[in-house]
Amino acid sequence: MKKYVLIFTMMVFSVSMLGASYALVPPVQAADHNMAQVQLILKKLRSSMANMKDFDELEEAGMDKTDVDRLRKAMKGKIKQMTSDAVDLIRVL
């Protein structure tokens, strides 16, 4: 029984030490991760904004105006959400 208590205590101690050492590393890694996310979101934003022009072409090709307007509205919502996400990540940096 003492053997199991000792093993359990050692495991808890090891995990707590690992957590303490990990706490020193994440800010740099988190900043790198956040920066990568910001770059990805900005890339997707540029792509989404460029795709807004495609909706005019869809309408000219004969797609129903209400359907095109729905697509525009959905894309605008997506762009607004991505912009908000990018701003939040930039504030964290």
Buried (B, 14 or more C-beta within 10 A) or exposed (E): EEEEEEEEEEEEEEEEEEEEEEEEEEEEEEEEEBBEBBEEBBEBBEEBEEEEEEBEEBBEEEEEEEEBEEBBEEBEEBBEEBBEBBEEBEEEE
